[in-house]
């Protein structure tokens, strides 16, 4: 069993107790966001730090309806 810490840059996203360590390039989902493992650093026998590259969230702007005329 390994304690796996998932980081996005320097931000801790998640820490889990896992039976196996994720491999570099593996796709995973953390807190509903898709990401890919970029690096795995073994700290000691039990602790592992995993760097994750998350996909950026695309926010859609609301559509403005300009067909309505303003009242004067």
PQR file of N, CA, C, O and H, with PARSE charges and radii, in Angstrom:
ATOM      1  N   UNK A   1       0.846  -1.179   0.000 -0.4000 1.5000
ATOM      2  CA  UNK A   1       0.000   0.000   0.000 -0.0000 2.0000
ATOM      3  C   UNK A   1       0.891   1.242   0.000  0.5500 1.7000
ATOM      4  O   UNK A   1       1.894   1.316   0.710 -0.5500 1.4000
ATOM      5  N   UNK A   2       0.487   2.217  -0.827 -0.4000 1.5000
ATOM      6  CA  UNK A   2       1.245   3.450  -0.979 -0.0000 2.0000
ATOM      7  C   UNK A   2       0.339   4.638  -0.664  0.5500 1.7000
ATOM      8  O   UNK A   2      -0.855   4.616  -0.965 -0.5500 1.4000
ATOM      9  H   UNK A   2      -0.327   2.156  -1.404  0.4000 1.0000
ATOM     10  N   UNK A   3       0.916   5.669  -0.059 -0.4000 1.5000
ATOM     11  CA  UNK A   3       0.220   6.938   0.107 -0.0000 2.0000
ATOM     12  C   UNK A   3       0.611   7.785  -1.099  0.5500 1.7000
ATOM     13  O   UNK A   3       1.772   8.164  -1.249 -0.5500 1.4000
ATOM     14  H   UNK A   3       1.885   5.686   0.185  0.4000 1.0000
ATOM     15  N   UNK A   4      -0.371   8.083  -1.964 -0.4000 1.5000
ATOM     16  CA  UNK A   4      -0.115   8.792  -3.205 -0.0000 2.0000
ATOM     17  C   UNK A   4      -0.697  10.197  -3.092  0.5500 1.7000
ATOM     18  O   UNK A   4      -1.888  10.372  -2.832 -0.5500 1.4000
ATOM     19  H   UNK A   4      -1.315   7.775  -1.842  0.4000 1.0000
ATOM     20  N   UNK A   5       0.161  11.191  -3.293 -0.4000 1.5000
ATOM     21  CA  UNK A   5      -0.238  12.593  -3.274 -0.0000 2.0000
ATOM     22  C   UNK A   5      -0.266  13.095  -4.706  0.5500 1.7000
ATOM     23  O   UNK A   5       0.742  13.020  -5.409 -0.5500 1.4000
ATOM     24  H   UNK A   5       1.128  11.049  -3.504  0.4000 1.0000
ATOM     25  N   UNK A   6      -1.421  13.612  -5.154 -0.4000 1.5000
ATOM     26  CA  UNK A   6      -1.579  14.136  -6.504 -0.0000 2.0000
ATOM     27  C   UNK A   6      -1.458  15.657  -6.458  0.5500 1.7000
ATOM     28  O   UNK A   6      -2.184  16.319  -5.716 -0.5500 1.4000
ATOM     29  H   UNK A   6      -2.240  13.674  -4.583  0.4000 1.0000
ATOM     30  N   UNK A   7      -0.532  16.212  -7.259 -0.4000 1.5000
ATOM     31  CA  UNK A   7      -0.274  17.642  -7.302 -0.0000 2.0000
ATOM     32  C   UNK A   7      -0.541  18.181  -8.700  0.5500 1.7000
ATOM     33  O   UNK A   7      -0.252  17.523  -9.700 -0.5500 1.4000
ATOM     34  H   UNK A   7       0.057  15.675  -7.862  0.4000 1.0000
ATOM     35  N   UNK A   8      -1.102  19.404  -8.757 -0.4000 1.5000
ATOM     36  CA  UNK A   8      -1.188  20.175  -9.994 -0.0000 2.0000
ATOM     37  C   UNK A   8      -0.321  21.396  -9.757  0.5500 1.7000
ATOM     38  O   UNK A   8      -0.693  22.266  -8.970 -0.5500 1.4000
ATOM     39  H   UNK A   8      -1.336  19.939  -7.945  0.4000 1.0000
ATOM     40  N   UNK A   9       0.827  21.485 -10.417 -0.4000 1.5000
ATOM     41  CA  UNK A   9       1.881  22.449 -10.117 -0.0000 2.0000
ATOM     42  C   UNK A   9       2.297  22.233  -8.660  0.5500 1.7000
ATOM     43  O   UNK A   9       2.856  21.184  -8.340 -0.5500 1.4000
ATOM     44  H   UNK A   9       1.129  20.778 -11.057  0.4000 1.0000
ATOM     45  N   UNK A  10       2.040  23.194  -7.769 -0.4000 1.5000
ATOM     46  CA  UNK A  10       2.395  22.992  -6.359 -0.0000 2.0000
ATOM     47  C   UNK A  10       1.158  22.846  -5.492  0.5500 1.7000
ATOM     48  O   UNK A  10       1.266  22.854  -4.265 -0.5500 1.4000
ATOM     49  H   UNK A  10       1.586  24.046  -8.029  0.4000 1.0000
ATOM     50  N   UNK A  11      -0.013  22.714  -6.098 -0.4000 1.5000
ATOM     51  CA  UNK A  11      -1.261  22.598  -5.354 -0.0000 2.0000
ATOM     52  C   UNK A  11      -1.613  21.132  -5.132  0.5500 1.7000
ATOM     53  O   UNK A  11      -1.675  20.348  -6.079 -0.5500 1.4000
ATOM     54  H   UNK A  11      -0.100  22.708  -7.094  0.4000 1.0000
ATOM     55  N   UNK A  12      -1.842  20.770  -3.877 -0.4000 1.5000
ATOM     56  CA  UNK A  12      -2.248  19.410  -3.548 -0.0000 2.0000
ATOM     57  C   UNK A  12      -3.715  19.224  -3.929  0.5500 1.7000
ATOM     58  O   UNK A  12      -4.586  19.934  -3.426 -0.5500 1.4000
ATOM     59  H   UNK A  12      -1.792  21.407  -3.107  0.4000 1.0000
ATOM     60  N   UNK A  13      -3.984  18.267  -4.818 -0.4000 1.5000
ATOM     61  CA  UNK A  13      -5.351  18.000  -5.262 -0.0000 2.0000
ATOM     62  C   UNK A  13      -5.999  16.910  -4.441  0.5500 1.7000
ATOM     63  O   UNK A  13      -7.159  17.028  -4.046 -0.5500 1.4000
ATOM     64  H   UNK A  13      -3.276  17.690  -5.226  0.4000 1.0000
ATOM     65  N   UNK A  14      -5.240  15.829  -4.179 -0.4000 1.5000
ATOM     66  CA  UNK A  14      -5.820  14.651  -3.572 -0.0000 2.0000
ATOM     67  C   UNK A  14      -4.714  13.797  -2.968  0.5500 1.7000
ATOM     68  O   UNK A  14      -3.608  13.726  -3.505 -0.5500 1.4000
ATOM     69  H   UNK A  14      -4.298  15.734  -4.500  0.4000 1.0000
ATOM     70  N   UNK A  15      -5.016  13.156  -1.858 -0.4000 1.5000
ATOM     71  CA  UNK A  15      -4.101  12.157  -1.302 -0.0000 2.0000
ATOM     72  C   UNK A  15      -4.909  10.881  -1.089  0.5500 1.7000
ATOM     73  O   UNK A  15      -5.996  10.914  -0.512 -0.5500 1.4000
ATOM     74  H   UNK A  15      -5.914  13.214  -1.422  0.4000 1.0000
ATOM     75  N   UNK A  16      -4.373   9.764  -1.557 -0.4000 1.5000
ATOM     76  CA  UNK A  16      -5.074   8.484  -1.500 -0.0000 2.0000
ATOM     77  C   UNK A  16      -4.137   7.379  -1.049  0.5500 1.7000
ATOM     78  O   UNK A  16      -2.924   7.449  -1.247 -0.5500 1.4000
ATOM     79  H   UNK A  16      -3.491   9.737  -2.026  0.4000 1.0000
ATOM     80  N   UNK A  17      -4.716   6.366  -0.446 -0.4000 1.5000
ATOM     81  CA  UNK A  17      -4.000   5.143  -0.110 -0.0000 2.0000
ATOM     82  C   UNK A  17      -4.316   4.135  -1.214  0.5500 1.7000
ATOM     83  O   UNK A  17      -5.449   3.665  -1.313 -0.5500 1.4000
ATOM     84  H   UNK A  17      -5.701   6.309  -0.285  0.4000 1.0000
ATOM     85  N   UNK A  18      -3.334   3.802  -2.040 -0.4000 1.5000
ATOM     86  CA  UNK A  18      -3.536   2.941  -3.204 -0.0000 2.0000
ATOM     87  C   UNK A  18      -2.648   1.712  -3.126  0.5500 1.7000
ATOM     88  O   UNK A  18      -1.598   1.721  -2.485 -0.5500 1.4000
ATOM     89  H   UNK A  18      -2.414   4.184  -1.960  0.4000 1.0000
ATOM     90  N   UNK A  19      -3.093   0.653  -3.794 -0.4000 1.5000
ATOM     91  CA  UNK A  19      -2.302  -0.580  -3.864 -0.0000 2.0000
ATOM     92  C   UNK A  19      -1.210  -0.487  -4.913  0.5500 1.7000
ATOM     93  O   UNK A  19      -0.170  -1.133  -4.787 -0.5500 1.4000
ATOM     94  H   UNK A  19      -3.947   0.646  -4.315  0.4000 1.0000
ATOM     95  N   UNK A  20      -1.440   0.329  -5.970 -0.4000 1.5000
ATOM     96  CA  UNK A  20      -0.435   0.478  -7.018 -0.0000 2.0000
ATOM     97  C   UNK A  20      -0.284   1.957  -7.360  0.5500 1.7000
ATOM     98  O   UNK A  20      -1.219   2.743  -7.212 -0.5500 1.4000
ATOM     99  H   UNK A  20      -2.285   0.854  -6.072  0.4000 1.0000
ATOM    100  N   UNK A  21       0.903   2.316  -7.817 -0.4000 1.5000
ATOM    101  CA  UNK A  21       1.215   3.700  -8.170 -0.0000 2.0000
ATOM    102  C   UNK A  21       0.883   3.924  -9.636  0.5500 1.7000
ATOM    103  O   UNK A  21       1.219   3.076 -10.463 -0.5500 1.4000
ATOM    104  H   UNK A  21       1.663   1.677  -7.938  0.4000 1.0000
ATOM    105  N   UNK A  22       0.225   5.047  -9.999 -0.4000 1.5000
ATOM    106  CA  UNK A  22      -0.061   5.308 -11.411 -0.0000 2.0000
ATOM    107  C   UNK A  22       1.227   5.526 -12.216  0.5500 1.7000
ATOM    108  O   UNK A  22       2.224   6.023 -11.692 -0.5500 1.4000
ATOM    109  H   UNK A  22      -0.048   5.736  -9.328  0.4000 1.0000
ATOM    110  N   UNK A  23       1.186   5.150 -13.480 -0.4000 1.5000
ATOM    111  CA  UNK A  23       2.355   5.259 -14.354 -0.0000 2.0000
ATOM    112  C   UNK A  23       2.335   6.593 -15.095  0.5500 1.7000
ATOM    113  O   UNK A  23       1.287   7.225 -15.224 -0.5500 1.4000
ATOM    114  H   UNK A  23       0.376   4.746 -13.906  0.4000 1.0000
ATOM    115  N   UNK A  24       3.502   7.015 -15.578 -0.4000 1.5000
ATOM    116  CA  UNK A  24       3.623   8.256 -16.345 -0.0000 2.0000
ATOM    117  C   UNK A  24       2.850   8.112 -17.658  0.5500 1.7000
ATOM    118  O   UNK A  24       2.986   7.105 -18.352 -0.5500 1.4000
ATOM    119  H   UNK A  24       4.354   6.502 -15.473  0.4000 1.0000
ATOM    120  N   UNK A  25       2.043   9.114 -17.995 -0.4000 1.5000
ATOM    121  CA  UNK A  25       1.256   9.087 -19.213 -0.0000 2.0000
ATOM    122  C   UNK A  25      -0.130   8.499 -19.029  0.5500 1.7000
ATOM    123  O   UNK A  25      -0.917   8.491 -19.975 -0.5500 1.4000
ATOM    124  H   UNK A  25       1.932   9.932 -17.431  0.4000 1.0000
ATOM    125  N   UNK A  26      -0.452   8.010 -17.847 -0.4000 1.5000
ATOM    126  CA  UNK A  26      -1.752   7.401 -17.577 -0.0000 2.0000
ATOM    127  C   UNK A  26      -2.824   8.480 -17.442  0.5500 1.7000
ATOM    128  O   UNK A  26      -2.596   9.513 -16.812 -0.5500 1.4000
ATOM    129  H   UNK A  26       0.188   8.016 -17.078  0.4000 1.0000
ATOM    130  N   UNK A  27      -3.993   8.237 -18.036 -0.4000 1.5000
ATOM    131  CA  UNK A  27      -5.125   9.152 -17.918 -0.0000 2.0000
ATOM    132  C   UNK A  27      -5.877   8.854 -16.636  0.5500 1.7000
ATOM    133  O   UNK A  27      -6.077   7.693 -16.277 -0.5500 1.4000
ATOM    134  H   UNK A  27      -4.178   7.398 -18.548  0.4000 1.0000
ATOM    135  N   UNK A  28      -6.300   9.921 -15.938 -0.4000 1.5000
ATOM    136  CA  UNK A  28      -7.082   9.734 -14.727 -0.0000 2.0000
ATOM    137  C   UNK A  28      -8.021  10.908 -14.522  0.5500 1.7000
ATOM    138  O   UNK A  28      -7.875  11.953 -15.156 -0.5500 1.4000
ATOM    139  H   UNK A  28      -6.138  10.864 -16.229  0.4000 1.0000
ATOM    140  N   UNK A  29      -8.985  10.727 -13.629 -0.4000 1.5000
ATOM    141  CA  UNK A  29      -9.960  11.759 -13.314 -0.0000 2.0000
ATOM    142  C   UNK A  29      -9.891  12.042 -11.818  0.5500 1.7000
ATOM    143  O   UNK A  29     -10.022  11.135 -10.995 -0.5500 1.4000
ATOM    144  H   UNK A  29      -9.103   9.878 -13.113  0.4000 1.0000
ATOM    145  N   UNK A  30      -9.682  13.316 -11.477 -0.4000 1.5000
ATOM    146  CA  UNK A  30      -9.624  13.737 -10.084 -0.0000 2.0000
ATOM    147  C   UNK A  30     -10.635  14.857  -9.894  0.5500 1.7000
ATOM    148  O   UNK A  30     -10.568  15.886 -10.566 -0.5500 1.4000
ATOM    149  H   UNK A  30      -9.576  14.052 -12.146  0.4000 1.0000
ATOM    150  N   UNK A  31     -11.566  14.653  -8.978 -0.4000 1.5000
ATOM    151  CA  UNK A  31     -12.600  15.637  -8.658 -0.0000 2.0000
ATOM    152  C   UNK A  31     -13.369  16.068  -9.906  0.5500 1.7000
ATOM    153  O   UNK A  31     -13.719  17.240 -10.044 -0.5500 1.4000
ATOM    154  H   UNK A  31     -11.621  13.817  -8.432  0.4000 1.0000
ATOM    155  N   UNK A  32     -13.635  15.130 -10.814 -0.4000 1.5000
ATOM    156  CA  UNK A  32     -14.413  15.413 -12.008 -0.0000 2.0000
ATOM    157  C   UNK A  32     -13.636  16.070 -13.123  0.5500 1.7000
ATOM    158  O   UNK A  32     -14.222  16.413 -14.150 -0.5500 1.4000
ATOM    159  H   UNK A  32     -13.351  14.178 -10.703  0.4000 1.0000
ATOM    160  N   UNK A  33     -12.344  16.258 -12.963 -0.4000 1.5000
ATOM    161  CA  UNK A  33     -11.526  16.880 -14.006 -0.0000 2.0000
ATOM    162  C   UNK A  33     -10.573  15.840 -14.591  0.5500 1.7000
ATOM    163  O   UNK A  33      -9.939  15.083 -13.857 -0.5500 1.4000
ATOM    164  H   UNK A  33     -11.868  15.980 -12.128  0.4000 1.0000
ATOM    165  N   UNK A  34     -10.480  15.812 -15.916 -0.4000 1.5000
ATOM    166  CA  UNK A  34      -9.598  14.857 -16.589 -0.0000 2.0000
ATOM    167  C   UNK A  34      -8.174  15.372 -16.576  0.5500 1.7000
ATOM    168  O   UNK A  34      -7.930  16.574 -16.678 -0.5500 1.4000
ATOM    169  H   UNK A  34     -10.995  16.428 -16.513  0.4000 1.0000
ATOM    170  N   UNK A  35      -7.236  14.443 -16.448 -0.4000 1.5000
ATOM    171  CA  UNK A  35      -5.832  14.812 -16.429 -0.0000 2.0000
ATOM    172  C   UNK A  35      -4.948  13.671 -16.850  0.5500 1.7000
ATOM    173  O   UNK A  35      -5.408  12.551 -17.069 -0.5500 1.4000
ATOM    174  H   UNK A  35      -7.435  13.467 -16.365  0.4000 1.0000
ATOM    175  N   UNK A  36      -3.658  13.971 -16.963 -0.4000 1.5000
ATOM    176  CA  UNK A  36      -2.672  12.976 -17.375 -0.0000 2.0000
ATOM    177  C   UNK A  36      -1.482  13.083 -16.430  0.5500 1.7000
ATOM    178  O   UNK A  36      -1.065  14.184 -16.069 -0.5500 1.4000
ATOM    179  H   UNK A  36      -3.284  14.882 -16.786  0.4000 1.0000
ATOM    180  N   UNK A  37      -0.939  11.939 -16.033 -0.4000 1.5000
ATOM    181  CA  UNK A  37       0.205  11.899 -15.126 -0.0000 2.0000
ATOM    182  C   UNK A  37       1.442  12.350 -15.893  0.5500 1.7000
ATOM    183  O   UNK A  37       1.786  11.778 -16.927 -0.5500 1.4000
ATOM    184  H   UNK A  37      -1.278  11.045 -16.327  0.4000 1.0000
ATOM    185  N   UNK A  38       2.118  13.399 -15.368 -0.4000 1.5000
ATOM    186  CA  UNK A  38       3.308  13.900 -16.047 -0.0000 2.0000
ATOM    187  C   UNK A  38       4.598  13.381 -15.413  0.5500 1.7000
ATOM    188  O   UNK A  38       5.580  13.160 -16.122 -0.5500 1.4000
ATOM    189  H   UNK A  38       1.839  13.864 -14.528  0.4000 1.0000
ATOM    190  N   UNK A  39       4.615  13.181 -14.087 -0.4000 1.5000
ATOM    191  CA  UNK A  39       5.804  12.610 -13.451 -0.0000 2.0000
ATOM    192  C   UNK A  39       5.424  11.949 -12.137  0.5500 1.7000
ATOM    193  O   UNK A  39       4.416  12.291 -11.517 -0.5500 1.4000
ATOM    194  H   UNK A  39       3.817  13.361 -13.512  0.4000 1.0000
ATOM    195  N   UNK A  40       6.262  10.980 -11.720 -0.4000 1.5000
ATOM    196  CA  UNK A  40       6.059  10.251 -10.473 -0.0000 2.0000
ATOM    197  C   UNK A  40       7.368  10.310  -9.688  0.5500 1.7000
ATOM    198  O   UNK A  40       8.418   9.901 -10.182 -0.5500 1.4000
ATOM    199  H   UNK A  40       7.080  10.702 -12.223  0.4000 1.0000
ATOM    200  N   UNK A  41       7.292  10.832  -8.442 -0.4000 1.5000
ATOM    201  CA  UNK A  41       8.477  10.933  -7.583 -0.0000 2.0000
ATOM    202  C   UNK A  41       8.262  10.097  -6.334  0.5500 1.7000
ATOM    203  O   UNK A  41       7.322  10.331  -5.573 -0.5500 1.4000
ATOM    204  H   UNK A  41       6.439  11.164  -8.041  0.4000 1.0000
ATOM    205  N   UNK A  42       9.137   9.120  -6.126 -0.4000 1.5000
ATOM    206  CA  UNK A  42       9.060   8.289  -4.935 -0.0000 2.0000
ATOM    207  C   UNK A  42       9.833   8.971  -3.813  0.5500 1.7000
ATOM    208  O   UNK A  42      11.045   9.157  -3.922 -0.5500 1.4000
ATOM    209  H   UNK A  42       9.900   8.930  -6.744  0.4000 1.0000
ATOM    210  N   UNK A  43       9.139   9.347  -2.727 -0.4000 1.5000
ATOM    211  CA  UNK A  43       9.767  10.039  -1.614 -0.0000 2.0000
ATOM    212  C   UNK A  43      10.455   9.031  -0.685  0.5500 1.7000
ATOM    213  O   UNK A  43      11.627   9.203  -0.349 -0.5500 1.4000
ATOM    214  H   UNK A  43       8.154   9.195  -2.638  0.4000 1.0000
ATOM    215  N   UNK A  44       9.749   8.005  -0.276 -0.4000 1.5000
ATOM    216  CA  UNK A  44      10.329   6.902   0.487 -0.0000 2.0000
ATOM    217  C   UNK A  44       9.556   5.636   0.144  0.5500 1.7000
ATOM    218  O   UNK A  44       8.896   5.579  -0.894 -0.5500 1.4000
ATOM    219  H   UNK A  44       8.797   7.866  -0.548  0.4000 1.0000
ATOM    220  N   UNK A  45       9.628   4.618   1.003 -0.4000 1.5000
ATOM    221  CA  UNK A  45       9.000   3.328   0.692 -0.0000 2.0000
ATOM    222  C   UNK A  45       7.490   3.422   0.538  0.5500 1.7000
ATOM    223  O   UNK A  45       6.907   2.692  -0.263 -0.5500 1.4000
ATOM    224  H   UNK A  45      10.164   4.664   1.846  0.4000 1.0000
ATOM    225  N   UNK A  46       6.853   4.303   1.285 -0.4000 1.5000
ATOM    226  CA  UNK A  46       5.393   4.366   1.305 -0.0000 2.0000
ATOM    227  C   UNK A  46       4.807   5.589   0.604  0.5500 1.7000
ATOM    228  O   UNK A  46       3.679   5.530   0.114 -0.5500 1.4000
ATOM    229  H   UNK A  46       7.327   4.896   1.935  0.4000 1.0000
ATOM    230  N   UNK A  47       5.553   6.701   0.545 -0.4000 1.5000
ATOM    231  CA  UNK A  47       5.021   7.966   0.024 -0.0000 2.0000
ATOM    232  C   UNK A  47       5.471   8.207  -1.406  0.5500 1.7000
ATOM    233  O   UNK A  47       6.637   8.014  -1.750 -0.5500 1.4000
ATOM    234  H   UNK A  47       6.469   6.748   0.943  0.4000 1.0000
ATOM    235  N   UNK A  48       4.507   8.641  -2.246 -0.4000 1.5000
ATOM    236  CA  UNK A  48       4.780   8.921  -3.654 -0.0000 2.0000
ATOM    237  C   UNK A  48       4.090  10.228  -4.023  0.5500 1.7000
ATOM    238  O   UNK A  48       2.918  10.424  -3.700 -0.5500 1.4000
ATOM    239  H   UNK A  48       3.560   8.799  -1.966  0.4000 1.0000
ATOM    240  N   UNK A  49       4.811  11.127  -4.701 -0.4000 1.5000
ATOM    241  CA  UNK A  49       4.238  12.362  -5.214 -0.0000 2.0000
ATOM    242  C   UNK A  49       4.039  12.205  -6.718  0.5500 1.7000
ATOM    243  O   UNK A  49       4.958  11.815  -7.439 -0.5500 1.4000
ATOM    244  H   UNK A  49       5.763  10.967  -4.963  0.4000 1.0000
ATOM    245  N   UNK A  50       2.819  12.516  -7.188 -0.4000 1.5000
ATOM    246  CA  UNK A  50       2.477  12.386  -8.596 -0.0000 2.0000
ATOM    247  C   UNK A  50       2.084  13.763  -9.123  0.5500 1.7000
ATOM    248  O   UNK A  50       1.174  14.401  -8.594 -0.5500 1.4000
ATOM    249  H   UNK A  50       2.072  12.833  -6.602  0.4000 1.0000
ATOM    250  N   UNK A  51       2.777  14.216 -10.168 -0.4000 1.5000
ATOM    251  CA  UNK A  51       2.442  15.487 -10.814 -0.0000 2.0000
ATOM    252  C   UNK A  51       1.423  15.207 -11.918  0.5500 1.7000
ATOM    253  O   UNK A  51       1.618  14.318 -12.746 -0.5500 1.4000
ATOM    254  H   UNK A  51       3.517  13.698 -10.598  0.4000 1.0000
ATOM    255  N   UNK A  52       0.321  15.987 -11.918 -0.4000 1.5000
ATOM    256  CA  UNK A  52      -0.770  15.778 -12.864 -0.0000 2.0000
ATOM    257  C   UNK A  52      -0.954  17.035 -13.697  0.5500 1.7000
ATOM    258  O   UNK A  52      -0.948  18.141 -13.157 -0.5500 1.4000
ATOM    259  H   UNK A  52       0.162  16.709 -11.245  0.4000 1.0000
ATOM    260  N   UNK A  53      -1.119  16.882 -15.005 -0.4000 1.5000
ATOM    261  CA  UNK A  53      -1.451  17.990 -15.897 -0.0000 2.0000
ATOM    262  C   UNK A  53      -2.942  17.897 -16.197  0.5500 1.7000
ATOM    263  O   UNK A  53      -3.380  17.026 -16.948 -0.5500 1.4000
ATOM    264  H   UNK A  53      -1.124  15.984 -15.445  0.4000 1.0000
ATOM    265  N   UNK A  54      -3.718  18.804 -15.604 -0.4000 1.5000
ATOM    266  CA  UNK A  54      -5.168  18.798 -15.792 -0.0000 2.0000
ATOM    267  C   UNK A  54      -5.542  19.597 -17.031  0.5500 1.7000
ATOM    268  O   UNK A  54      -4.871  20.564 -17.394 -0.5500 1.4000
ATOM    269  H   UNK A  54      -3.362  19.512 -14.994  0.4000 1.0000
ATOM    270  N   UNK A  55      -6.632  19.172 -17.677 -0.4000 1.5000
ATOM    271  CA  UNK A  55      -7.143  19.919 -18.815 -0.0000 2.0000
ATOM    272  C   UNK A  55      -7.760  21.211 -18.313  0.5500 1.7000
ATOM    273  O   UNK A  55      -8.379  21.237 -17.249 -0.5500 1.4000
ATOM    274  H   UNK A  55      -7.176  18.386 -17.383  0.4000 1.0000
ATOM    275  N   UNK A  56      -7.591  22.287 -19.077 -0.4000 1.5000
ATOM    276  CA  UNK A  56      -8.150  23.567 -18.663 -0.0000 2.0000
ATOM    277  C   UNK A  56      -9.666  23.549 -18.828  0.5500 1.7000
ATOM    278  O   UNK A  56     -10.196  22.920 -19.744 -0.5500 1.4000
ATOM    279  H   UNK A  56      -7.087  22.266 -19.941  0.4000 1.0000
ATOM    280  N   UNK A  57     -10.348  24.245 -17.935 -0.4000 1.5000
ATOM    281  CA  UNK A  57     -11.803  24.306 -17.963 -0.0000 2.0000
ATOM    282  C   UNK A  57     -12.212  25.395 -18.933  0.5500 1.7000
ATOM    283  O   UNK A  57     -11.768  26.538 -18.817 -0.5500 1.4000
ATOM    284  H   UNK A  57      -9.918  24.756 -17.191  0.4000 1.0000
ATOM    285  N   UNK A  58     -13.056  25.044 -19.887 -0.4000 1.5000
ATOM    286  CA  UNK A  58     -13.534  26.002 -20.874 -0.0000 2.0000
ATOM    287  C   UNK A  58     -14.880  26.536 -20.423  0.5500 1.7000
ATOM    288  O   UNK A  58     -15.848  25.787 -20.294 -0.5500 1.4000
ATOM    289  H   UNK A  58     -13.417  24.116 -19.981  0.4000 1.0000
ATOM    290  N   UNK A  59     -14.932  27.844 -20.182 -0.4000 1.5000
ATOM    291  CA  UNK A  59     -16.182  28.469 -19.761 -0.0000 2.0000
ATOM    292  C   UNK A  59     -16.842  29.111 -20.978  0.5500 1.7000
ATOM    293  O   UNK A  59     -16.207  29.867 -21.713 -0.5500 1.4000
ATOM    294  H   UNK A  59     -14.146  28.453 -20.287  0.4000 1.0000
ATOM    295  N   UNK A  60     -18.110  28.805 -21.179 -0.4000 1.5000
ATOM    296  CA  UNK A  60     -18.850  29.369 -22.295 -0.0000 2.0000
ATOM    297  C   UNK A  60     -19.506  30.671 -21.856  0.5500 1.7000
ATOM    298  O   UNK A  60     -20.169  30.725 -20.820 -0.5500 1.4000
ATOM    299  H   UNK A  60     -18.626  28.191 -20.581  0.4000 1.0000
ATOM    300  N   UNK A  61     -19.315  31.722 -22.655 -0.4000 1.5000
ATOM    301  CA  UNK A  61     -19.943  33.009 -22.366 -0.0000 2.0000
ATOM    302  C   UNK A  61     -21.413  32.934 -22.778  0.5500 1.7000
ATOM    303  O   UNK A  61     -21.739  32.301 -23.782 -0.5500 1.4000
ATOM    304  H   UNK A  61     -18.777  31.678 -23.496  0.4000 1.0000
ATOM    305  N   UNK A  62     -22.301  33.572 -22.016 -0.4000 1.5000
ATOM    306  CA  UNK A  62     -23.712  33.551 -22.403 -0.0000 2.0000
ATOM    307  C   UNK A  62     -23.922  34.301 -23.721  0.5500 1.7000
ATOM    308  O   UNK A  62     -23.251  35.295 -23.998 -0.5500 1.4000
ATOM    309  H   UNK A  62     -22.036  34.086 -21.200  0.4000 1.0000
ATOM    310  N   UNK A  63     -24.847  33.815 -24.511 -0.4000 1.5000
ATOM    311  CA  UNK A  63     -25.139  34.408 -25.815 -0.0000 2.0000
ATOM    312  C   UNK A  63     -26.040  35.621 -25.599  0.5500 1.7000
ATOM    313  O   UNK A  63     -27.090  35.526 -24.963 -0.5500 1.4000
ATOM    314  H   UNK A  63     -25.393  33.007 -24.286  0.4000 1.0000
ATOM    315  N   UNK A  64     -25.613  36.761 -26.138 -0.4000 1.5000
ATOM    316  CA  UNK A  64     -26.382  37.996 -25.995 -0.0000 2.0000
ATOM    317  C   UNK A  64     -27.287  38.134 -27.212  0.5500 1.7000
ATOM    318  O   UNK A  64     -26.833  38.053 -28.353 -0.5500 1.4000
ATOM    319  H   UNK A  64     -24.761  36.839 -26.655  0.4000 1.0000
ATOM    320  N   UNK A  65     -28.572  38.342 -26.950 -0.4000 1.5000
ATOM    321  CA  UNK A  65     -29.551  38.491 -28.030 -0.0000 2.0000
ATOM    322  C   UNK A  65     -29.702  39.974 -28.357  0.5500 1.7000
ATOM    323  O   UNK A  65     -30.364  40.707 -27.623 -0.5500 1.4000
ATOM    324  H   UNK A  65     -28.941  38.408 -26.023  0.4000 1.0000
ATOM    325  N   UNK A  66     -29.086  40.421 -29.466 -0.4000 1.5000
ATOM    326  CA  UNK A  66     -29.139  41.824 -29.863 -0.0000 2.0000
ATOM    327  C   UNK A  66     -30.340  42.145 -30.741  0.5500 1.7000
ATOM    328  O   UNK A  66     -30.484  43.286 -31.180 -0.5500 1.4000
ATOM    329  H   UNK A  66     -28.548  39.825 -30.062  0.4000 1.0000
ATOM    330  N   UNK A  67     -31.207  41.169 -31.011 -0.4000 1.5000
ATOM    331  CA  UNK A  67     -32.327  41.417 -31.906 -0.0000 2.0000
ATOM    332  C   UNK A  67     -33.447  42.206 -31.234  0.5500 1.7000
ATOM    333  O   UNK A  67     -34.283  42.800 -31.916 -0.5500 1.4000
ATOM    334  H   UNK A  67     -31.089  40.242 -30.654  0.4000 1.0000
ATOM    335  N   UNK A  68     -33.468  42.215 -29.921 -0.4000 1.5000
ATOM    336  CA  UNK A  68     -34.487  42.970 -29.201 -0.0000 2.0000
ATOM    337  C   UNK A  68     -34.121  44.455 -29.186  0.5500 1.7000
ATOM    338  O   UNK A  68     -32.962  44.812 -28.971 -0.5500 1.4000
ATOM    339  H   UNK A  68     -32.788  41.733 -29.368  0.4000 1.0000
ATOM    340  N   UNK A  69     -35.103  45.305 -29.414 -0.4000 1.5000
ATOM    341  CA  UNK A  69     -34.852  46.742 -29.416 -0.0000 2.0000
ATOM    342  C   UNK A  69     -35.073  47.284 -28.010  0.5500 1.7000
ATOM    343  O   UNK A  69     -35.929  46.818 -27.259 -0.5500 1.4000
ATOM    344  H   UNK A  69     -36.044  45.015 -29.589  0.4000 1.0000
ATOM    345  N   UNK A  70     -34.266  48.283 -27.691 -0.4000 1.5000
ATOM    346  CA  UNK A  70     -34.384  48.909 -26.388 -0.0000 2.0000
ATOM    347  C   UNK A  70     -35.554  49.904 -26.410  0.5500 1.7000
ATOM    348  O   UNK A  70     -35.789  50.575 -27.415 -0.5500 1.4000
ATOM    349  H   UNK A  70     -33.571  48.662 -28.302  0.4000 1.0000
ATOM    350  N   UNK A  71     -36.278  49.989 -25.296 -0.4000 1.5000
ATOM    351  CA  UNK A  71     -37.363  50.959 -25.178 -0.0000 2.0000
ATOM    352  C   UNK A  71     -36.781  52.302 -24.785  0.5500 1.7000
ATOM    353  O   UNK A  71     -35.829  52.387 -24.008 -0.5500 1.4000
ATOM    354  H   UNK A  71     -36.087  49.445 -24.479  0.4000 1.0000
ATOM    355  N   UNK A  72     -37.388  53.373 -25.352 -0.4000 1.5000
ATOM    356  CA  UNK A  72     -36.926  54.719 -25.028 -0.0000 2.0000
ATOM    357  C   UNK A  72     -37.979  55.495 -24.336  0.5500 1.7000
ATOM    358  O   UNK A  72     -37.762  56.656 -23.987 -0.5500 1.4000
ATOM    359  H   UNK A  72     -38.161  53.304 -25.983  0.4000 1.0000
TER
END
